[in-house]
Amino acid sequence: MELLTLIGKASCLLNIVKIKQGVVMIHKDLLEILACPQCKGPVKLKDEDGLVCEKCMLLYEIKDDIPIMLIDKAKKLE
Ligand SMILES: [Zn+2]
């Protein structure tokens, strides 16, 4: 699947709900279609910061309710 298609699909299925104090919840269905672009493994929601691939130790940020699933844009975790 092309990345843009995936992002489009993600925004269609957008079930991210912002609640008080910037806490972001992502619907389980959305998390299931999102995978780490590097290892294709599952990502986990980490607070409001974004999605984390624990295998690659990368954090994919969430901007404007859209998870940025790009290796180039990911933050390295210690
Ligand atoms: Zn990964």
N, CA, C, O and the ligand as a Tripos MOL2 file, in Angstrom:
@<TRIPOS>MOLECULE
protein
  313   311    79     0     0
PROTEIN
NO_CHARGES

@<TRIPOS>ATOM
      1 N           0.8330   -1.1880    0.0000 N.3       1 MET1
      2 CA          0.0000    0.0000    0.0000 C.3       1 MET1
      3 C           0.8750    1.2490    0.0000 C.2       1 MET1
      4 O           1.8460    1.3380    0.7520 O.2       1 MET1
      5 N           0.5250    2.2050   -0.8440 N.am      2 GLU2
      6 CA          1.2830    3.4480   -0.8800 C.3       2 GLU2
      7 C           1.1110    4.2090    0.4280 C.2       2 GLU2
      8 O           0.0700    4.1370    1.0800 O.2       2 GLU2
      9 N           2.1490    4.9310    0.7880 N.am      3 LEU3
     10 CA          2.1190    5.6570    2.0520 C.3       3 LEU3
     11 C           0.9780    6.6710    2.0940 C.2       3 LEU3
     12 O           0.2740    6.7870    3.0970 O.2       3 LEU3
     13 N           0.8030    7.4010    0.9960 N.am      4 LEU4
     14 CA         -0.2480    8.4200    0.9890 C.3       4 LEU4
     15 C          -1.6250    7.7920    1.1210 C.2       4 LEU4
     16 O          -2.5190    8.3420    1.7640 O.2       4 LEU4
     17 N          -1.7800    6.6270    0.4980 N.am      5 THR5
     18 CA         -3.0430    5.9050    0.6320 C.3       5 THR5
     19 C          -3.2810    5.5410    2.0850 C.2       5 THR5
     20 O          -4.3880    5.6450    2.6130 O.2       5 THR5
     21 N          -2.1960    5.1110    2.7060 N.am      6 LEU6
     22 CA         -2.2990    4.7150    4.1080 C.3       6 LEU6
     23 C          -2.6710    5.9000    4.9820 C.2       6 LEU6
     24 O          -3.5200    5.7950    5.8660 O.2       6 LEU6
     25 N          -2.0160    7.0400    4.7190 N.am      7 ILE7
     26 CA         -2.3290    8.2350    5.5070 C.3       7 ILE7
     27 C          -3.7730    8.6550    5.2650 C.2       7 ILE7
     28 O          -4.4850    9.0390    6.1930 O.2       7 ILE7
     29 N          -4.1990    8.5760    3.9980 N.am      8 GLY8
     30 CA         -5.5790    8.9120    3.6740 C.3       8 GLY8
     31 C          -6.5500    8.0020    4.4000 C.2       8 GLY8
     32 O          -7.5610    8.4440    4.9470 O.2       8 GLY8
     33 N          -6.2220    6.7300    4.3930 N.am      9 LYS9
     34 CA         -7.0680    5.7570    5.0660 C.3       9 LYS9
     35 C          -7.1140    6.0390    6.5610 C.2       9 LYS9
     36 O          -8.1550    5.9360    7.2100 O.2       9 LYS9
     37 N          -5.9490    6.3970    7.0780 N.am     10 ALA10
     38 CA         -5.8800    6.6820    8.5070 C.3      10 ALA10
     39 C          -6.7550    7.8760    8.8490 C.2      10 ALA10
     40 O          -7.4540    7.8700    9.8620 O.2      10 ALA10
     41 N          -6.7160    8.9170    7.9900 N.am     11 SER11
     42 CA         -7.5190   10.0910    8.3260 C.3      11 SER11
     43 C          -9.0070    9.8240    8.1330 C.2      11 SER11
     44 O          -9.8380   10.4060    8.8310 O.2      11 SER11
     45 N          -9.3520    8.9420    7.1820 N.am     12 CYS12
     46 CA        -10.7550    8.5680    7.0220 C.3      12 CYS12
     47 C         -11.2600    7.8580    8.2680 C.2      12 CYS12
     48 O         -12.3650    8.1030    8.7530 O.2      12 CYS12
     49 N         -10.4280    6.9900    8.7540 N.am     13 LEU13
     50 CA        -10.8230    6.1830    9.9110 C.3      13 LEU13
     51 C         -10.5780    6.9280   11.2060 C.2      13 LEU13
     52 O         -10.6650    6.3730   12.3010 O.2      13 LEU13
     53 N         -10.2680    8.2020   11.0440 N.am     14 LEU14
     54 CA         -9.7890    8.9490   12.2040 C.3      14 LEU14
     55 C         -10.7290    8.8400   13.3820 C.2      14 LEU14
     56 O         -11.8720    9.2950   13.3560 O.2      14 LEU14
     57 N         -10.2140    8.2340   14.3850 N.am     15 ASN15
     58 CA        -10.9890    8.0740   15.6080 C.3      15 ASN15
     59 C         -10.1760    8.5800   16.7710 C.2      15 ASN15
     60 O         -10.2960    8.1000   17.8990 O.2      15 ASN15
     61 N          -9.3510    9.5510   16.4780 N.am     16 ILE16
     62 CA         -8.5420   10.1240   17.5390 C.3      16 ILE16
     63 C          -9.3860   11.1540   18.2610 C.2      16 ILE16
     64 O          -9.9230   12.0810   17.6550 O.2      16 ILE16
     65 N          -9.4880   10.9780   19.5250 N.am     17 VAL17
     66 CA        -10.3170   11.8740   20.3150 C.3      17 VAL17
     67 C          -9.4300   12.6220   21.2900 C.2      17 VAL17
     68 O          -8.7370   12.0310   22.1180 O.2      17 VAL17
     69 N          -9.4710   13.9230   21.1690 N.am     18 LYS18
     70 CA         -8.6950   14.7160   22.1080 C.3      18 LYS18
     71 C          -9.5370   14.9950   23.3380 C.2      18 LYS18
     72 O         -10.6440   15.5280   23.2550 O.2      18 LYS18
     73 N          -9.0030   14.6320   24.4440 N.am     19 ILE19
     74 CA         -9.6930   14.9870   25.6770 C.3      19 ILE19
     75 C          -8.8440   15.9730   26.4530 C.2      19 ILE19
     76 O          -7.7750   16.3830   26.0030 O.2      19 ILE19
     77 N          -9.3170   16.3370   27.5890 N.am     20 LYS20
     78 CA         -8.6650   17.3830   28.3640 C.3      20 LYS20
     79 C          -7.1640   17.1530   28.5420 C.2      20 LYS20
     80 O          -6.6940   16.0160   28.5810 O.2      20 LYS20
     81 N          -6.4400   18.2330   28.6460 N.am     21 GLN21
     82 CA         -5.0060   18.2290   28.9180 C.3      21 GLN21
     83 C          -4.1990   17.5600   27.8180 C.2      21 GLN21
     84 O          -3.1450   16.9770   28.0690 O.2      21 GLN21
     85 N          -4.7010   17.6510   26.6110 N.am     22 GLY22
     86 CA         -3.9260   17.1920   25.4720 C.3      22 GLY22
     87 C          -3.7450   15.6960   25.3670 C.2      22 GLY22
     88 O          -2.9200   15.2240   24.5840 O.2      22 GLY22
     89 N          -4.4940   14.9480   26.1360 N.am     23 VAL23
     90 CA         -4.3780   13.4940   26.0290 C.3      23 VAL23
     91 C          -5.0910   13.0470   24.7560 C.2      23 VAL23
     92 O          -6.2240   13.4390   24.4810 O.2      23 VAL23
     93 N          -4.4000   12.2250   24.0020 N.am     24 VAL24
     94 CA         -4.9640   11.7640   22.7360 C.3      24 VAL24
     95 C          -5.2240   10.2680   22.8230 C.2      24 VAL24
     96 O          -4.3730    9.4950   23.2640 O.2      24 VAL24
     97 N          -6.3900    9.8890   22.4020 N.am     25 MET25
     98 CA         -6.7000    8.4610   22.3520 C.3      25 MET25
     99 C          -6.9200    8.0700   20.9110 C.2      25 MET25
    100 O          -7.6090    8.7660   20.1650 O.2      25 MET25
    101 N          -6.3440    6.9770   20.5290 N.am     26 ILE26
    102 CA         -6.5270    6.5010   19.1650 C.3      26 ILE26
    103 C          -7.3270    5.2090   19.2110 C.2      26 ILE26
    104 O          -7.0520    4.2930   19.9860 O.2      26 ILE26
    105 N          -8.3160    5.1830   18.3540 N.am     27 HIS27
    106 CA         -9.1600    4.0000   18.2990 C.3      27 HIS27
    107 C          -8.3220    2.7760   17.9300 C.2      27 HIS27
    108 O          -7.3940    2.8650   17.1270 O.2      27 HIS27
    109 N          -8.6570    1.6540   18.5170 N.am     28 LYS28
    110 CA         -7.9150    0.4280   18.3080 C.3      28 LYS28
    111 C          -7.8160    0.0560   16.8190 C.2      28 LYS28
    112 O          -6.7820   -0.4380   16.3680 O.2      28 LYS28
    113 N          -8.8790    0.2930   16.0730 N.am     29 ASP29
    114 CA         -8.8780   -0.0380   14.6450 C.3      29 ASP29
    115 C          -7.8160    0.7480   13.9020 C.2      29 ASP29
    116 O          -7.1590    0.2290   12.9990 O.2      29 ASP29
    117 N          -7.6500    2.0230   14.2950 N.am     30 LEU30
    118 CA         -6.6590    2.8520   13.6340 C.3      30 LEU30
    119 C          -5.2520    2.3530   13.9650 C.2      30 LEU30
    120 O          -4.3830    2.2860   13.0960 O.2      30 LEU30
    121 N          -5.0480    2.0080   15.2240 N.am     31 LEU31
    122 CA         -3.7330    1.5000   15.6280 C.3      31 LEU31
    123 C          -3.4000    0.2230   14.8670 C.2      31 LEU31
    124 O          -2.2400   -0.0280   14.5380 O.2      31 LEU31
    125 N          -4.4080   -0.5710   14.5930 N.am     32 GLU32
    126 CA         -4.1560   -1.8460   13.9180 C.3      32 GLU32
    127 C          -3.7150   -1.6810   12.4690 C.2      32 GLU32
    128 O          -2.9760   -2.5200   11.9550 O.2      32 GLU32
    129 N          -4.1570   -0.6090   11.7970 N.am     33 ILE33
    130 CA         -3.7290   -0.4380   10.4020 C.3      33 ILE33
    131 C          -2.4050    0.3050   10.3200 C.2      33 ILE33
    132 O          -1.7840    0.3550    9.2590 O.2      33 ILE33
    133 N          -1.9720    0.8810   11.4300 N.am     34 LEU34
    134 CA         -0.7050    1.5980   11.4260 C.3      34 LEU34
    135 C           0.4190    0.6410   11.7910 C.2      34 LEU34
    136 O           0.3330   -0.0920   12.7760 O.2      34 LEU34
    137 N           1.4530    0.6570   11.0000 N.am     35 ALA35
    138 CA          2.6150   -0.1750   11.2930 C.3      35 ALA35
    139 C           3.8510    0.6740   11.1120 C.2      35 ALA35
    140 O           3.8440    1.6630   10.3800 O.2      35 ALA35
    141 N           4.9010    0.2800   11.7810 N.am     36 CYS36
    142 CA          6.1710    0.9570   11.6410 C.3      36 CYS36
    143 C           6.6440    0.8160   10.1900 C.2      36 CYS36
    144 O           6.7330   -0.3020    9.6830 O.2      36 CYS36
    145 N           6.9500    1.9390    9.5080 N.am     37 PRO37
    146 CA          7.3830    1.8590    8.1100 C.3      37 PRO37
    147 C           8.7440    1.1760    7.9550 C.2      37 PRO37
    148 O           9.0950    0.7320    6.8620 O.2      37 PRO37
    149 N           9.4900    1.0920    9.0190 N.am     38 GLN38
    150 CA         10.8220    0.4970    8.9360 C.3      38 GLN38
    151 C          10.7830   -1.0280    9.0790 C.2      38 GLN38
    152 O          11.3480   -1.7490    8.2560 O.2      38 GLN38
    153 N          10.1150   -1.5110   10.1270 N.am     39 CYS39
    154 CA         10.1160   -2.9570   10.3760 C.3      39 CYS39
    155 C           8.7490   -3.5870   10.1190 C.2      39 CYS39
    156 O           8.5880   -4.8030   10.2330 O.2      39 CYS39
    157 N           7.7710   -2.7610    9.7720 N.am     40 LYS40
    158 CA          6.3970   -3.2160    9.5280 C.3      40 LYS40
    159 C           5.7530   -3.8240   10.7710 C.2      40 LYS40
    160 O           4.7230   -4.4950   10.7020 O.2      40 LYS40
    161 N           6.3840   -3.5700   11.8900 N.am     41 GLY41
    162 CA          5.8440   -4.0890   13.1400 C.3      41 GLY41
    163 C           4.7930   -3.1590   13.7260 C.2      41 GLY41
    164 O           4.5560   -2.0670   13.2100 O.2      41 GLY41
    165 N           4.1770   -3.5950   14.7900 N.am     42 PRO42
    166 CA          3.1280   -2.7920   15.4280 C.3      42 PRO42
    167 C           3.7000   -1.5820   16.1540 C.2      42 PRO42
    168 O           4.8320   -1.6120   16.6380 O.2      42 PRO42
    169 N           2.9170   -0.5340   16.2240 N.am     43 VAL43
    170 CA          3.3120    0.6490   16.9840 C.3      43 VAL43
    171 C           2.3750    0.7980   18.1660 C.2      43 VAL43
    172 O           1.2310    0.3450   18.1430 O.2      43 VAL43
    173 N           2.8890    1.4430   19.1950 N.am     44 LYS44
    174 CA          2.0940    1.6590   20.3980 C.3      44 LYS44
    175 C           1.9210    3.1400   20.6410 C.2      44 LYS44
    176 O           2.8130    3.9430   20.3710 O.2      44 LYS44
    177 N           0.7610    3.4840   21.1550 N.am     45 LEU45
    178 CA          0.4960    4.8730   21.5010 C.3      45 LEU45
    179 C           1.2680    5.2480   22.7570 C.2      45 LEU45
    180 O           1.1980    4.5690   23.7810 O.2      45 LEU45
    181 N           2.0090    6.3550   22.6490 N.am     46 LYS46
    182 CA          2.7630    6.8230   23.8140 C.3      46 LYS46
    183 C           2.2770    8.2090   24.1950 C.2      46 LYS46
    184 O           2.6060    9.1980   23.5400 O.2      46 LYS46
    185 N           1.5030    8.2690   25.2440 N.am     47 ASP47
    186 CA          0.9390    9.5290   25.7180 C.3      47 ASP47
    187 C           0.3800   10.3330   24.5450 C.2      47 ASP47
    188 O          -0.2260    9.7700   23.6330 O.2      47 ASP47
    189 N           0.5900   11.6650   24.5750 N.am     48 GLU48
    190 CA          0.0870   12.4750   23.4700 C.3      48 GLU48
    191 C           1.1590   12.6990   22.4130 C.2      48 GLU48
    192 O           0.9170   13.3500   21.3970 O.2      48 GLU48
    193 N           2.3570   12.1470   22.6660 N.am     49 ASP49
    194 CA          3.4910   12.4480   21.8090 C.3      49 ASP49
    195 C           3.3660   11.8290   20.4300 C.2      49 ASP49
    196 O           3.6730   12.4660   19.4230 O.2      49 ASP49
    197 N           2.9240   10.6090   20.3910 N.am     50 GLY50
    198 CA          2.8510    9.9350   19.1140 C.3      50 GLY50
    199 C           2.8530    8.4380   19.2890 C.2      50 GLY50
    200 O           2.4910    7.9050   20.3380 O.2      50 GLY50
    201 N           3.2700    7.7770   18.2310 N.am     51 LEU51
    202 CA          3.2710    6.3230   18.2070 C.3      51 LEU51
    203 C           4.7030    5.8170   18.2490 C.2      51 LEU51
    204 O           5.5800    6.3460   17.5670 O.2      51 LEU51
    205 N           4.9250    4.8140   19.0380 N.am     52 VAL52
    206 CA          6.2730    4.3100   19.2550 C.3      52 VAL52
    207 C           6.4190    2.9060   18.6840 C.2      52 VAL52
    208 O           5.5710    2.0390   18.8930 O.2      52 VAL52
    209 N           7.5260    2.7010   17.9510 N.am     53 CYS53
    210 CA          7.9270    1.3470   17.5980 C.3      53 CYS53
    211 C           9.0230    0.9610   18.5810 C.2      53 CYS53
    212 O          10.1150    1.5280   18.5660 O.2      53 CYS53
    213 N           8.7200    0.0020   19.4240 N.am     54 GLU54
    214 CA          9.6900   -0.3730   20.4580 C.3      54 GLU54
    215 C          10.8650   -1.1380   19.8680 C.2      54 GLU54
    216 O          11.9630   -1.1250   20.4240 O.2      54 GLU54
    217 N          10.6380   -1.7960   18.7570 N.am     55 LYS55
    218 CA         11.7040   -2.5620   18.1210 C.3      55 LYS55
    219 C          12.7690   -1.6360   17.5300 C.2      55 LYS55
    220 O          13.9660   -1.8620   17.7080 O.2      55 LYS55
    221 N          12.3210   -0.5910   16.8240 N.am     56 CYS56
    222 CA         13.2470    0.3480   16.1920 C.3      56 CYS56
    223 C          13.5890    1.5050   17.1290 C.2      56 CYS56
    224 O          14.4970    2.2840   16.8370 O.2      56 CYS56
    225 N          12.8810    1.6290   18.2440 N.am     57 MET57
    226 CA         13.0370    2.7550   19.1640 C.3      57 MET57
    227 C          12.8420    4.0900   18.4380 C.2      57 MET57
    228 O          13.6530    5.0090   18.5520 O.2      57 MET57
    229 N          11.7600    4.1600   17.7050 N.am     58 LEU58
    230 CA         11.4190    5.3830   16.9910 C.3      58 LEU58
    231 C          10.0500    5.8760   17.4480 C.2      58 LEU58
    232 O           9.1370    5.0910   17.7040 O.2      58 LEU58
    233 N           9.9360    7.1890   17.5420 N.am     59 LEU59
    234 CA          8.6630    7.8100   17.8910 C.3      59 LEU59
    235 C           8.1140    8.5420   16.6720 C.2      59 LEU59
    236 O           8.7500    9.4480   16.1330 O.2      59 LEU59
    237 N           6.9370    8.1380   16.2540 N.am     60 TYR60
    238 CA          6.2640    8.8140   15.1430 C.3      60 TYR60
    239 C           5.2780    9.8150   15.7360 C.2      60 TYR60
    240 O           4.3230    9.4390   16.4150 O.2      60 TYR60
    241 N           5.5230   11.0880   15.4680 N.am     61 GLU61
    242 CA          4.7050   12.1260   16.0860 C.3      61 GLU61
    243 C           3.3220   12.1930   15.4650 C.2      61 GLU61
    244 O           3.1070   11.7940   14.3200 O.2      61 GLU61
    245 N           2.3980   12.7070   16.2480 N.am     62 ILE62
    246 CA          1.0480   12.9560   15.7540 C.3      62 ILE62
    247 C           0.9070   14.4580   15.5580 C.2      62 ILE62
    248 O           1.0420   15.2370   16.5010 O.2      62 ILE62
    249 N           0.6320   14.8550   14.3080 N.am     63 LYS63
    250 CA          0.4510   16.2770   13.9960 C.3      63 LYS63
    251 C          -0.9330   16.4640   13.3980 C.2      63 LYS63
    252 O          -1.3250   15.7590   12.4680 O.2      63 LYS63
    253 N          -1.6650   17.4240   13.9470 N.am     64 ASP64
    254 CA         -3.0260   17.6920   13.4820 C.3      64 ASP64
    255 C          -3.8500   16.4100   13.4170 C.2      64 ASP64
    256 O          -4.5990   16.1790   12.4680 O.2      64 ASP64
    257 N          -3.6950   15.5990   14.4270 N.am     65 ASP65
    258 CA         -4.4440   14.3450   14.5680 C.3      65 ASP65
    259 C          -4.0200   13.2600   13.5800 C.2      65 ASP65
    260 O          -4.6310   12.1920   13.5460 O.2      65 ASP65
    261 N          -3.0010   13.5110   12.7860 N.am     66 ILE66
    262 CA         -2.5440   12.5090   11.8310 C.3      66 ILE66
    263 C          -1.1710   11.9920   12.2730 C.2      66 ILE66
    264 O          -0.2280   12.7700   12.4150 O.2      66 ILE66
    265 N          -1.0660   10.7100   12.4840 N.am     67 PRO67
    266 CA          0.2510   10.1650   12.8210 C.3      67 PRO67
    267 C           1.1890   10.2630   11.6160 C.2      67 PRO67
    268 O           0.8360    9.8490   10.5120 O.2      67 PRO67
    269 N           2.3730   10.8080   11.8330 N.am     68 ILE68
    270 CA          3.3430   10.9690   10.7520 C.3      68 ILE68
    271 C           4.1990    9.7080   10.6940 C.2      68 ILE68
    272 O           5.1820    9.5820   11.4250 O.2      68 ILE68
    273 N           3.8200    8.7810    9.8260 N.am     69 MET69
    274 CA          4.4920    7.4900    9.7720 C.3      69 MET69
    275 C           5.6220    7.5190    8.7460 C.2      69 MET69
    276 O           5.6050    6.7740    7.7660 O.2      69 MET69
    277 N           6.5940    8.3790    8.9810 N.am     70 LEU70
    278 CA          7.7370    8.4950    8.0840 C.3      70 LEU70
    279 C           9.0160    8.3040    8.8940 C.2      70 LEU70
    280 O           9.1960    8.9240    9.9420 O.2      70 LEU70
    281 N           9.8920    7.4490    8.4020 N.am     71 ILE71
    282 CA         11.1400    7.1730    9.1190 C.3      71 ILE71
    283 C          11.9460    8.4650    9.2670 C.2      71 ILE71
    284 O          12.5230    8.7320   10.3210 O.2      71 ILE71
    285 N          11.9750    9.2620    8.1950 N.am     72 ASP72
    286 CA         12.7330   10.5260    8.2160 C.3      72 ASP72
    287 C          12.2580   11.4820    9.3050 C.2      72 ASP72
    288 O          13.0500   12.2380    9.8680 O.2      72 ASP72
    289 N          10.9660   11.4440    9.5940 N.am     73 LYS73
    290 CA         10.3820   12.3880   10.5450 C.3      73 LYS73
    291 C          10.3410   11.8250   11.9520 C.2      73 LYS73
    292 O          10.0060   12.5330   12.9020 O.2      73 LYS73
    293 N          10.6780   10.5650   12.0850 N.am     74 ALA74
    294 CA         10.5750    9.9260   13.3990 C.3      74 ALA74
    295 C          11.6970   10.3930   14.3190 C.2      74 ALA74
    296 O          12.8030   10.7100   13.8790 O.2      74 ALA74
    297 N          11.3790   10.4230   15.5910 N.am     75 LYS75
    298 CA         12.3880   10.7720   16.5920 C.3      75 LYS75
    299 C          12.9930    9.4940   17.1410 C.2      75 LYS75
    300 O          12.2900    8.5150   17.3900 O.2      75 LYS75
    301 N          14.2940    9.5140   17.3240 N.am     76 LYS76
    302 CA         14.9590    8.3510   17.9190 C.3      76 LYS76
    303 C          14.7840    8.3820   19.4320 C.2      76 LYS76
    304 O          14.9270    9.4270   20.0670 O.2      76 LYS76
    305 N          14.4800    7.2510   19.9830 N.am     77 LEU77
    306 CA         14.3460    7.1420   21.4360 C.3      77 LEU77
    307 C          15.6230    6.5350   22.0100 C.2      77 LEU77
    308 O          16.3150    5.7480   21.3650 O.2      77 LEU77
    309 N          15.9010    6.9330   23.2390 N.am     78 GLU78
    310 CA         17.1020    6.3920   23.9020 C.3      78 GLU78
    311 C          16.8250    5.0020   24.4350 C.2      78 GLU78
    312 O          17.7080    4.3790   25.0240 O.2      78 GLU78
    313 ZN          9.9150   -0.5440   13.7090 Zn       79 ZN79
@<TRIPOS>BOND
     1     1     2 1
     2     2     3 1
     3     3     4 2
     4     3     5 am
     5     5     6 1
     6     6     7 1
     7     7     8 2
     8     7     9 am
     9     9    10 1
    10    10    11 1
    11    11    12 2
    12    11    13 am
    13    13    14 1
    14    14    15 1
    15    15    16 2
    16    15    17 am
    17    17    18 1
    18    18    19 1
    19    19    20 2
    20    19    21 am
    21    21    22 1
    22    22    23 1
    23    23    24 2
    24    23    25 am
    25    25    26 1
    26    26    27 1
    27    27    28 2
    28    27    29 am
    29    29    30 1
    30    30    31 1
    31    31    32 2
    32    31    33 am
    33    33    34 1
    34    34    35 1
    35    35    36 2
    36    35    37 am
    37    37    38 1
    38    38    39 1
    39    39    40 2
    40    39    41 am
    41    41    42 1
    42    42    43 1
    43    43    44 2
    44    43    45 am
    45    45    46 1
    46    46    47 1
    47    47    48 2
    48    47    49 am
    49    49    50 1
    50    50    51 1
    51    51    52 2
    52    51    53 am
    53    53    54 1
    54    54    55 1
    55    55    56 2
    56    55    57 am
    57    57    58 1
    58    58    59 1
    59    59    60 2
    60    59    61 am
    61    61    62 1
    62    62    63 1
    63    63    64 2
    64    63    65 am
    65    65    66 1
    66    66    67 1
    67    67    68 2
    68    67    69 am
    69    69    70 1
    70    70    71 1
    71    71    72 2
    72    71    73 am
    73    73    74 1
    74    74    75 1
    75    75    76 2
    76    75    77 am
    77    77    78 1
    78    78    79 1
    79    79    80 2
    80    79    81 am
    81    81    82 1
    82    82    83 1
    83    83    84 2
    84    83    85 am
    85    85    86 1
    86    86    87 1
    87    87    88 2
    88    87    89 am
    89    89    90 1
    90    90    91 1
    91    91    92 2
    92    91    93 am
    93    93    94 1
    94    94    95 1
    95    95    96 2
    96    95    97 am
    97    97    98 1
    98    98    99 1
    99    99   100 2
   100    99   101 am
   101   101   102 1
   102   102   103 1
   103   103   104 2
   104   103   105 am
   105   105   106 1
   106   106   107 1
   107   107   108 2
   108   107   109 am
   109   109   110 1
   110   110   111 1
   111   111   112 2
   112   111   113 am
   113   113   114 1
   114   114   115 1
   115   115   116 2
   116   115   117 am
   117   117   118 1
   118   118   119 1
   119   119   120 2
   120   119   121 am
   121   121   122 1
   122   122   123 1
   123   123   124 2
   124   123   125 am
   125   125   126 1
   126   126   127 1
   127   127   128 2
   128   127   129 am
   129   129   130 1
   130   130   131 1
   131   131   132 2
   132   131   133 am
   133   133   134 1
   134   134   135 1
   135   135   136 2
   136   135   137 am
   137   137   138 1
   138   138   139 1
   139   139   140 2
   140   139   141 am
   141   141   142 1
   142   142   143 1
   143   143   144 2
   144   143   145 am
   145   145   146 1
   146   146   147 1
   147   147   148 2
   148   147   149 am
   149   149   150 1
   150   150   151 1
   151   151   152 2
   152   151   153 am
   153   153   154 1
   154   154   155 1
   155   155   156 2
   156   155   157 am
   157   157   158 1
   158   158   159 1
   159   159   160 2
   160   159   161 am
   161   161   162 1
   162   162   163 1
   163   163   164 2
   164   163   165 am
   165   165   166 1
   166   166   167 1
   167   167   168 2
   168   167   169 am
   169   169   170 1
   170   170   171 1
   171   171   172 2
   172   171   173 am
   173   173   174 1
   174   174   175 1
   175   175   176 2
   176   175   177 am
   177   177   178 1
   178   178   179 1
   179   179   180 2
   180   179   181 am
   181   181   182 1
   182   182   183 1
   183   183   184 2
   184   183   185 am
   185   185   186 1
   186   186   187 1
   187   187   188 2
   188   187   189 am
   189   189   190 1
   190   190   191 1
   191   191   192 2
   192   191   193 am
   193   193   194 1
   194   194   195 1
   195   195   196 2
   196   195   197 am
   197   197   198 1
   198   198   199 1
   199   199   200 2
   200   199   201 am
   201   201   202 1
   202   202   203 1
   203   203   204 2
   204   203   205 am
   205   205   206 1
   206   206   207 1
   207   207   208 2
   208   207   209 am
   209   209   210 1
   210   210   211 1
   211   211   212 2
   212   211   213 am
   213   213   214 1
   214   214   215 1
   215   215   216 2
   216   215   217 am
   217   217   218 1
   218   218   219 1
   219   219   220 2
   220   219   221 am
   221   221   222 1
   222   222   223 1
   223   223   224 2
   224   223   225 am
   225   225   226 1
   226   226   227 1
   227   227   228 2
   228   227   229 am
   229   229   230 1
   230   230   231 1
   231   231   232 2
   232   231   233 am
   233   233   234 1
   234   234   235 1
   235   235   236 2
   236   235   237 am
   237   237   238 1
   238   238   239 1
   239   239   240 2
   240   239   241 am
   241   241   242 1
   242   242   243 1
   243   243   244 2
   244   243   245 am
   245   245   246 1
   246   246   247 1
   247   247   248 2
   248   247   249 am
   249   249   250 1
   250   250   251 1
   251   251   252 2
   252   251   253 am
   253   253   254 1
   254   254   255 1
   255   255   256 2
   256   255   257 am
   257   257   258 1
   258   258   259 1
   259   259   260 2
   260   259   261 am
   261   261   262 1
   262   262   263 1
   263   263   264 2
   264   263   265 am
   265   265   266 1
   266   266   267 1
   267   267   268 2
   268   267   269 am
   269   269   270 1
   270   270   271 1
   271   271   272 2
   272   271   273 am
   273   273   274 1
   274   274   275 1
   275   275   276 2
   276   275   277 am
   277   277   278 1
   278   278   279 1
   279   279   280 2
   280   279   281 am
   281   281   282 1
   282   282   283 1
   283   283   284 2
   284   283   285 am
   285   285   286 1
   286   286   287 1
   287   287   288 2
   288   287   289 am
   289   289   290 1
   290   290   291 1
   291   291   292 2
   292   291   293 am
   293   293   294 1
   294   294   295 1
   295   295   296 2
   296   295   297 am
   297   297   298 1
   298   298   299 1
   299   299   300 2
   300   299   301 am
   301   301   302 1
   302   302   303 1
   303   303   304 2
   304   303   305 am
   305   305   306 1
   306   306   307 1
   307   307   308 2
   308   307   309 am
   309   309   310 1
   310   310   311 1
   311   311   312 2
@<TRIPOS>SUBSTRUCTURE
     1 MET1         2 RESIDUE 1 A MET
     2 GLU2         6 RESIDUE 1 A GLU
     3 LEU3        10 RESIDUE 1 A LEU
     4 LEU4        14 RESIDUE 1 A LEU
     5 THR5        18 RESIDUE 1 A THR
     6 LEU6        22 RESIDUE 1 A LEU
     7 ILE7        26 RESIDUE 1 A ILE
     8 GLY8        30 RESIDUE 1 A GLY
     9 LYS9        34 RESIDUE 1 A LYS
    10 ALA10       38 RESIDUE 1 A ALA
    11 SER11       42 RESIDUE 1 A SER
    12 CYS12       46 RESIDUE 1 A CYS
    13 LEU13       50 RESIDUE 1 A LEU
    14 LEU14       54 RESIDUE 1 A LEU
    15 ASN15       58 RESIDUE 1 A ASN
    16 ILE16       62 RESIDUE 1 A ILE
    17 VAL17       66 RESIDUE 1 A VAL
    18 LYS18       70 RESIDUE 1 A LYS
    19 ILE19       74 RESIDUE 1 A ILE
    20 LYS20       78 RESIDUE 1 A LYS
    21 GLN21       82 RESIDUE 1 A GLN
    22 GLY22       86 RESIDUE 1 A GLY
    23 VAL23       90 RESIDUE 1 A VAL
    24 VAL24       94 RESIDUE 1 A VAL
    25 MET25       98 RESIDUE 1 A MET
    26 ILE26      102 RESIDUE 1 A ILE
    27 HIS27      106 RESIDUE 1 A HIS
    28 LYS28      110 RESIDUE 1 A LYS
    29 ASP29      114 RESIDUE 1 A ASP
    30 LEU30      118 RESIDUE 1 A LEU
    31 LEU31      122 RESIDUE 1 A LEU
    32 GLU32      126 RESIDUE 1 A GLU
    33 ILE33      130 RESIDUE 1 A ILE
    34 LEU34      134 RESIDUE 1 A LEU
    35 ALA35      138 RESIDUE 1 A ALA
    36 CYS36      142 RESIDUE 1 A CYS
    37 PRO37      146 RESIDUE 1 A PRO
    38 GLN38      150 RESIDUE 1 A GLN
    39 CYS39      154 RESIDUE 1 A CYS
    40 LYS40      158 RESIDUE 1 A LYS
    41 GLY41      162 RESIDUE 1 A GLY
    42 PRO42      166 RESIDUE 1 A PRO
    43 VAL43      170 RESIDUE 1 A VAL
    44 LYS44      174 RESIDUE 1 A LYS
    45 LEU45      178 RESIDUE 1 A LEU
    46 LYS46      182 RESIDUE 1 A LYS
    47 ASP47      186 RESIDUE 1 A ASP
    48 GLU48      190 RESIDUE 1 A GLU
    49 ASP49      194 RESIDUE 1 A ASP
    50 GLY50      198 RESIDUE 1 A GLY
    51 LEU51      202 RESIDUE 1 A LEU
    52 VAL52      206 RESIDUE 1 A VAL
    53 CYS53      210 RESIDUE 1 A CYS
    54 GLU54      214 RESIDUE 1 A GLU
    55 LYS55      218 RESIDUE 1 A LYS
    56 CYS56      222 RESIDUE 1 A CYS
    57 MET57      226 RESIDUE 1 A MET
    58 LEU58      230 RESIDUE 1 A LEU
    59 LEU59      234 RESIDUE 1 A LEU
    60 TYR60      238 RESIDUE 1 A TYR
    61 GLU61      242 RESIDUE 1 A GLU
    62 ILE62      246 RESIDUE 1 A ILE
    63 LYS63      250 RESIDUE 1 A LYS
    64 ASP64      254 RESIDUE 1 A ASP
    65 ASP65      258 RESIDUE 1 A ASP
    66 ILE66      262 RESIDUE 1 A ILE
    67 PRO67      266 RESIDUE 1 A PRO
    68 ILE68      270 RESIDUE 1 A ILE
    69 MET69      274 RESIDUE 1 A MET
    70 LEU70      278 RESIDUE 1 A LEU
    71 ILE71      282 RESIDUE 1 A ILE
    72 ASP72      286 RESIDUE 1 A ASP
    73 LYS73      290 RESIDUE 1 A LYS
    74 ALA74      294 RESIDUE 1 A ALA
    75 LYS75      298 RESIDUE 1 A LYS
    76 LYS76      302 RESIDUE 1 A LYS
    77 LEU77      306 RESIDUE 1 A LEU
    78 GLU78      310 RESIDUE 1 A GLU
    79 ZN79       313 GROUP 0 **** ****
